[in-house]
Amino acid sequence: MTEIHLSEKDRAFIEEQVKAGLYKDADEVVAAGLSRLGSENELLREMIAEADAQFERGDYHTFTTADALADSIIERGMRILNRKS
């Protein structure tokens, strides 16, 4: 079995979760954390794959200045706001 060393802060967090009744024991806290990490990694991989696909399709915008980028963000935000009203 792999030995894991935790900081005092991490130990206190685990104890707090168990004392609050959110988990039965430290093993459950760690398992939940690893499960969430796995889910977040999978989501990140999916987002990267989608970004790669968008790039391959040419579905992106190039900005030559920070002002052009800011104007685009403002314009996009205004379109979203107008759709909601």
N, C-alpha and C positions, 0 to 999 in steps of 0.2 A: 504494500500500500504506500502511496505517496505521502510524504510528510508535508504538512502545510503549516507555515508560520504566519500568524496574524498579528497585526499591530494592535496596540491597546485600544485604539479607536474602533477597529473592526470587531474586536472581541466585545466591546461595550455595545456596539450596534446589534450584534447577534443576540446578546443577552437581553437587550431592550425589546427586540422582536419576540423573543420567547416569553418574557415576562408579560408583555402586552397580550399574550394569548394568540398571536397571529400565526405562530408555528409551534409545533410540539417540542422540538429540540433544535440544537444547533445544526444538525445534519439537514433538517428540512429547510432552514434558512439558507444554507449554502446551496442546496439543490435548487431552490427557487431562484437564487441569484444566477447560477449556472444556466438554468433553463431560460431565464430572461436574456442573458448574454448570447446564448445560442440563437434565440429568436431575433434579437437585434442584428446579429451578424448575418443571418439569412436575409433579413429585410435590406440590409446594406448591400449585400451581393445582388439582390434583385434590382435595387435602385441603380447600381453601377451598370448592370446589364442593360437596363432601359436607357440610361444616359448614353452608353456605347451605341445602342441601336439608333437613338435619335441622331447622334453624330454621323453615323453611317448613312442615314437617310438625308442628311443635310438639313435636319430640323433644328437649326440653331441660328443665333444672331451674333454678328460681330460688331463691336463698338470700337471706334477709333479714339474716343475721348471719354473721360469720366462724365462730362456733361451729357453726352449722347446716351450713356447708360442711365444716368439719373432721369433724363427726359423719358426714356422708354419705361422705366419703372413707374414713374408718375402717370404716364399715359395708360399703362396697363392697370394700375390701381384705380384710375378714374373709370375705366371701362367696367371693371368689376363692381365698383360702387353704383354706377348707373344701372347695371343689370339688377341690382338688389332693390332699387327704389321703384 
